[in-house]
């Protein structure tokens, strides 16, 4: 699974990214990266999930439109409380729940 965290400049997500990596299960060989919104637009197609940081959550409709050509790409907002607390486990749980729903 390939996950992209997106914020305005790509820097505020770096701590969240690290916390998410620390909370991955051993059977979850997921790749997690962080980029700015402008960079994300160029590489979006190689990810399964694009998660938007709270400061750019207003851009979700734009990002969803950009994601339309890529089948299976899910765009979601990161909950502000989880982002602010760098709660990597909660953010991963959000993705896990979405994956379980897709499997049904």
Backbone as JSON Lines, residues from 0, in Angstrom:
{"i":0,"aa":"X","n":[0.85,-1.16,0.0],"ca":[0.0,0.0,0.0],"c":[0.9,1.23,0.0]}
{"i":1,"aa":"X","n":[0.55,2.19,-0.81],"ca":[1.3,3.43,-0.92],"c":[0.43,4.59,-0.45]}
{"i":2,"aa":"X","n":[0.95,5.33,0.52],"ca":[0.19,6.41,1.15],"c":[0.97,7.71,0.99]}
{"i":3,"aa":"X","n":[0.25,8.75,0.61],"ca":[0.86,10.07,0.47],"c":[0.18,11.05,1.43]}
{"i":4,"aa":"X","n":[0.99,11.68,2.27],"ca":[0.51,12.74,3.15],"c":[0.79,14.06,2.45]}
{"i":5,"aa":"X","n":[-0.2,14.93,2.42],"ca":[-0.05,16.19,1.69],"c":[-0.36,17.37,2.61]}
{"i":6,"aa":"X","n":[0.53,18.35,2.59],"ca":[0.28,19.6,3.29],"c":[0.69,20.75,2.37]}
{"i":7,"aa":"X","n":[0.62,21.95,2.86],"ca":[0.89,23.11,2.01],"c":[2.31,23.09,1.46]}
{"i":8,"aa":"X","n":[3.28,22.81,2.33],"ca":[4.69,22.84,1.9],"c":[5.38,21.49,1.96]}
{"i":9,"aa":"X","n":[4.78,20.52,2.6],"ca":[5.38,19.2,2.71],"c":[6.21,19.01,3.96]}
{"i":10,"aa":"X","n":[6.3,20.03,4.8],"ca":[7.14,19.91,5.98],"c":[6.37,19.57,7.26]}
{"i":11,"aa":"X","n":[5.17,20.07,7.41],"ca":[4.43,19.83,8.66],"c":[4.01,18.36,8.8]}
{"i":12,"aa":"X","n":[4.0,17.64,7.72],"ca":[3.6,16.23,7.79],"c":[4.76,15.31,8.15]}
{"i":13,"aa":"X","n":[5.98,15.82,8.24],"ca":[7.14,14.94,8.46],"c":[7.08,14.22,9.8]}
{"i":14,"aa":"X","n":[6.65,14.9,10.86],"ca":[6.55,14.25,12.17],"c":[5.42,13.23,12.16]}
{"i":15,"aa":"X","n":[4.3,13.58,11.55],"ca":[3.17,12.65,11.44],"c":[3.6,11.41,10.65]}
{"i":16,"aa":"X","n":[4.33,11.61,9.59],"ca":[4.84,10.51,8.77],"c":[5.66,9.55,9.62]}
{"i":17,"aa":"X","n":[6.56,10.09,10.43],"ca":[7.41,9.25,11.28],"c":[6.58,8.46,12.28]}
{"i":18,"aa":"X","n":[5.59,9.12,12.88],"ca":[4.73,8.43,13.86],"c":[3.9,7.34,13.18]}
{"i":19,"aa":"X","n":[3.48,7.57,11.97],"ca":[2.74,6.53,11.25],"c":[3.64,5.34,10.98]}
{"i":20,"aa":"X","n":[4.86,5.58,10.54],"ca":[5.79,4.49,10.27],"c":[6.07,3.68,11.53]}
{"i":21,"aa":"X","n":[6.18,4.36,12.66],"ca":[6.43,3.67,13.94],"c":[5.26,2.78,14.33]}
{"i":22,"aa":"X","n":[4.06,3.08,13.86],"ca":[2.86,2.32,14.25],"c":[2.4,1.3,13.22]}
{"i":23,"aa":"X","n":[3.17,1.1,12.17],"ca":[2.82,0.07,11.2],"c":[3.02,-1.31,11.8]}
{"i":24,"aa":"X","n":[2.12,-2.21,11.52],"ca":[2.28,-3.6,11.95],"c":[3.34,-4.27,11.08]}
{"i":25,"aa":"X","n":[3.92,-5.33,11.59],"ca":[4.99,-6.02,10.85],"c":[4.49,-6.6,9.54]}
{"i":26,"aa":"X","n":[3.19,-6.89,9.45],"ca":[2.64,-7.45,8.21],"c":[2.06,-6.36,7.3]}
{"i":27,"aa":"X","n":[2.42,-5.13,7.56],"ca":[1.98,-4.0,6.73],"c":[3.19,-3.33,6.08]}
{"i":28,"aa":"X","n":[3.65,-3.86,4.97],"ca":[4.81,-3.26,4.3],"c":[4.4,-2.04,3.47]}
{"i":29,"aa":"X","n":[3.85,-1.07,4.14],"ca":[3.31,0.1,3.45],"c":[4.4,1.15,3.25]}
{"i":30,"aa":"X","n":[4.29,1.87,2.17],"ca":[5.17,3.0,1.9],"c":[4.4,4.27,2.21]}
{"i":31,"aa":"X","n":[4.99,5.13,3.03],"ca":[4.35,6.39,3.39],"c":[5.32,7.52,3.06]}
{"i":32,"aa":"X","n":[4.82,8.49,2.31],"ca":[5.64,9.64,1.93],"c":[4.86,10.92,2.19]}
{"i":33,"aa":"X","n":[5.58,12.04,2.23],"ca":[4.95,13.35,2.42],"c":[5.42,14.3,1.33]}
{"i":34,"aa":"X","n":[4.49,15.08,0.81],"ca":[4.82,16.04,-0.23],"c":[3.94,17.28,-0.09]}
{"i":35,"aa":"X","n":[4.38,18.33,-0.74],"ca":[3.55,19.53,-0.81],"c":[2.4,19.28,-1.78]}
{"i":36,"aa":"X","n":[1.39,20.11,-1.72],"ca":[0.25,19.95,-2.62],"c":[0.67,20.07,-4.08]}
{"i":37,"aa":"X","n":[1.53,21.02,-4.38],"ca":[1.95,21.2,-5.78],"c":[2.73,19.99,-6.28]}
{"i":38,"aa":"X","n":[3.58,19.39,-5.43],"ca":[4.31,18.19,-5.84],"c":[3.39,16.97,-5.92]}
{"i":39,"aa":"X","n":[2.43,16.89,-5.01],"ca":[1.51,15.76,-4.98],"c":[0.71,15.65,-6.27]}
{"i":40,"aa":"X","n":[0.33,16.78,-6.82],"ca":[-0.46,16.78,-8.06],"c":[0.27,16.08,-9.19]}
{"i":41,"aa":"X","n":[1.59,16.09,-9.16],"ca":[2.4,15.51,-10.24],"c":[2.58,14.0,-10.1]}
{"i":42,"aa":"X","n":[2.45,13.46,-8.89],"ca":[2.78,12.05,-8.65],"c":[1.63,11.24,-8.04]}
{"i":43,"aa":"X","n":[0.48,11.82,-7.98],"ca":[-0.66,11.23,-7.29],"c":[-0.99,9.8,-7.74]}
{"i":44,"aa":"X","n":[-0.79,9.5,-8.99],"ca":[-1.19,8.22,-9.53],"c":[-0.46,7.01,-8.99]}
{"i":45,"aa":"X","n":[0.64,7.2,-8.28],"ca":[1.38,6.05,-7.76],"c":[0.99,5.67,-6.33]}
{"i":46,"aa":"X","n":[-0.08,6.29,-5.82],"ca":[-0.5,6.05,-4.45],"c":[-1.89,5.41,-4.39]}
{"i":47,"aa":"X","n":[-2.14,4.72,-3.28],"ca":[-3.46,4.15,-3.02],"c":[-4.32,5.11,-2.19]}
{"i":48,"aa":"X","n":[-3.64,5.87,-1.33],"ca":[-4.32,6.84,-0.47],"c":[-3.57,8.16,-0.5]}
{"i":49,"aa":"X","n":[-4.33,9.24,-0.58],"ca":[-3.79,10.59,-0.44],"c":[-4.52,11.2,0.75]}
{"i":50,"aa":"X","n":[-3.76,11.58,1.77],"ca":[-4.34,12.14,2.99],"c":[-3.94,13.61,3.1]}
{"i":51,"aa":"X","n":[-4.94,14.46,3.26],"ca":[-4.7,15.9,3.33],"c":[-4.59,16.37,4.77]}
{"i":52,"aa":"X","n":[-3.56,17.17,5.02],"ca":[-3.37,17.78,6.34],"c":[-4.48,18.81,6.58]}
{"i":53,"aa":"X","n":[-4.79,19.08,7.83],"ca":[-5.89,20.0,8.14],"c":[-5.78,21.38,7.49]}
{"i":54,"aa":"X","n":[-4.58,21.9,7.33],"ca":[-4.46,23.26,6.78],"c":[-4.83,23.34,5.3]}
{"i":55,"aa":"X","n":[-4.94,22.19,4.62],"ca":[-5.38,22.22,3.22],"c":[-6.64,21.38,2.99]}
{"i":56,"aa":"X","n":[-7.33,21.07,4.05],"ca":[-8.54,20.24,3.91],"c":[-9.57,20.88,3.0]}
{"i":57,"aa":"X","n":[-9.55,22.2,2.89],"ca":[-10.48,22.9,1.99],"c":[-10.22,22.55,0.52]}
{"i":58,"aa":"X","n":[-9.08,21.94,0.22],"ca":[-8.71,21.57,-1.15],"c":[-9.2,20.17,-1.54]}
{"i":59,"aa":"X","n":[-9.96,19.5,-0.69],"ca":[-10.3,18.1,-0.94],"c":[-11.04,17.9,-2.26]}
{"i":60,"aa":"X","n":[-11.95,18.76,-2.62],"ca":[-12.68,18.58,-3.89],"c":[-11.73,18.7,-5.08]}
{"i":61,"aa":"X","n":[-10.8,19.62,-5.01],"ca":[-9.8,19.77,-6.08],"c":[-8.95,18.52,-6.19]}
{"i":62,"aa":"X","n":[-8.48,18.02,-5.06],"ca":[-7.63,16.82,-5.07],"c":[-8.43,15.6,-5.52]}
{"i":63,"aa":"X","n":[-9.67,15.49,-5.1],"ca":[-10.51,14.38,-5.57],"c":[-10.69,14.43,-7.08]}
{"i":64,"aa":"X","n":[-10.85,15.61,-7.63],"ca":[-10.96,15.75,-9.09],"c":[-9.69,15.3,-9.78]}
{"i":65,"aa":"X","n":[-8.55,15.66,-9.21],"ca":[-7.27,15.24,-9.78],"c":[-7.07,13.73,-9.67]}
{"i":66,"aa":"X","n":[-7.68,13.13,-8.66],"ca":[-7.52,11.69,-8.42],"c":[-8.44,10.84,-9.27]}
{"i":67,"aa":"X","n":[-9.47,11.43,-9.86],"ca":[-10.47,10.66,-10.62],"c":[-9.88,9.72,-11.67]}
{"i":68,"aa":"X","n":[-8.86,10.13,-12.43],"ca":[-8.33,9.22,-13.45],"c":[-7.64,7.96,-12.89]}
{"i":69,"aa":"X","n":[-7.34,7.97,-11.6],"ca":[-6.59,6.87,-11.01],"c":[-7.54,5.95,-10.24]}
{"i":70,"aa":"X","n":[-7.84,4.82,-10.82],"ca":[-8.77,3.87,-10.22],"c":[-8.25,3.38,-8.87]}
{"i":71,"aa":"X","n":[-9.11,3.4,-7.88],"ca":[-8.76,2.88,-6.57],"c":[-8.07,3.87,-5.66]}
{"i":72,"aa":"X","n":[-7.77,5.06,-6.14],"ca":[-7.12,6.08,-5.32],"c":[-8.16,6.74,-4.42]}
{"i":73,"aa":"X","n":[-7.91,6.71,-3.12],"ca":[-8.81,7.3,-2.15],"c":[-8.19,8.56,-1.57]}
{"i":74,"aa":"X","n":[-8.96,9.63,-1.54],"ca":[-8.51,10.9,-0.97],"c":[-9.3,11.14,0.31]}
{"i":75,"aa":"X","n":[-8.58,11.44,1.39],"ca":[-9.23,11.66,2.68],"c":[-8.56,12.83,3.4]}
{"i":76,"aa":"X","n":[-9.32,13.46,4.28],"ca":[-8.75,14.45,5.18],"c":[-8.25,13.76,6.44]}
{"i":77,"aa":"X","n":[-7.15,14.23,6.97],"ca":[-6.67,13.77,8.27],"c":[-7.42,14.57,9.33]}
{"i":78,"aa":"X","n":[-7.91,13.87,10.34],"ca":[-8.61,14.56,11.43],"c":[-7.66,15.55,12.11]}
{"i":79,"aa":"X","n":[-8.11,16.79,12.32],"ca":[-7.22,17.8,12.92],"c":[-6.62,17.38,14.26]}
{"i":80,"aa":"X","n":[-7.41,16.75,15.12],"ca":[-6.89,16.33,16.43],"c":[-5.79,15.29,16.27]}
{"i":81,"aa":"X","n":[-5.98,14.34,15.35],"ca":[-4.96,13.31,15.12],"c":[-3.69,13.92,14.54]}
{"i":82,"aa":"X","n":[-3.86,14.87,13.65],"ca":[-2.71,15.54,13.05],"c":[-1.96,16.36,14.1]}
{"i":83,"aa":"X","n":[-2.71,17.14,14.87],"ca":[-2.1,18.0,15.89],"c":[-1.36,17.22,16.96]}
{"i":84,"aa":"X","n":[-1.86,16.05,17.29],"ca":[-1.21,15.2,18.3],"c":[-0.2,14.24,17.69]}
{"i":85,"aa":"X","n":[-0.05,14.31,16.37],"ca":[0.83,13.37,15.64],"c":[0.47,11.93,15.99]}
{"i":86,"aa":"X","n":[-0.83,11.66,15.99],"ca":[-1.34,10.34,16.36],"c":[-1.32,9.42,15.13]}
{"i":87,"aa":"X","n":[-0.13,8.89,14.86],"ca":[0.05,8.02,13.7],"c":[-0.84,6.8,13.73]}
{"i":88,"aa":"X","n":[-1.06,6.24,14.92],"ca":[-1.9,5.05,15.04],"c":[-3.33,5.35,14.59]}
{"i":89,"aa":"X","n":[-3.89,6.47,15.04],"ca":[-5.27,6.82,14.67],"c":[-5.4,7.05,13.17]}
{"i":90,"aa":"X","n":[-4.4,7.67,12.57],"ca":[-4.44,7.92,11.13],"c":[-4.35,6.6,10.36]}
{"i":91,"aa":"X","n":[-3.49,5.71,10.81],"ca":[-3.41,4.38,10.18],"c":[-4.72,3.61,10.37]}
{"i":92,"aa":"X","n":[-5.33,3.74,11.54],"ca":[-6.6,3.06,11.78],"c":[-7.68,3.56,10.82]}
{"i":93,"aa":"X","n":[-7.65,4.84,10.5],"ca":[-8.59,5.42,9.54],"c":[-8.42,4.73,8.17]}
{"i":94,"aa":"X","n":[-7.18,4.52,7.77],"ca":[-6.9,3.85,6.5],"c":[-7.32,2.38,6.57]}
{"i":95,"aa":"X","n":[-7.02,1.73,7.68],"ca":[-7.38,0.32,7.83],"c":[-8.9,0.12,7.74]}
{"i":96,"aa":"X","n":[-9.65,1.02,8.38],"ca":[-11.12,0.93,8.31],"c":[-11.6,1.11,6.88]}
{"i":97,"aa":"X","n":[-11.02,2.02,6.18],"ca":[-11.39,2.26,4.79],"c":[-11.08,1.03,3.94]}
{"i":98,"aa":"X","n":[-9.93,0.42,4.17],"ca":[-9.55,-0.79,3.44],"c":[-10.54,-1.93,3.72]}
{"i":99,"aa":"X","n":[-10.92,-2.08,4.98],"ca":[-11.89,-3.12,5.34],"c":[-13.22,-2.88,4.65]}
{"i":100,"aa":"X","n":[-13.65,-1.65,4.57],"ca":[-14.91,-1.32,3.91],"c":[-14.84,-1.63,2.41]}
{"i":101,"aa":"X","n":[-13.69,-1.4,1.81],"ca":[-13.51,-1.7,0.38],"c":[-13.59,-3.19,0.11]}
{"i":102,"aa":"X","n":[-13.15,-4.0,1.07],"ca":[-13.11,-5.45,0.9],"c":[-14.5,-6.08,0.96]}
{"i":103,"aa":"X","n":[-15.46,-5.36,1.56],"ca":[-16.81,-5.92,1.72],"c":[-17.61,-5.82,0.46]}
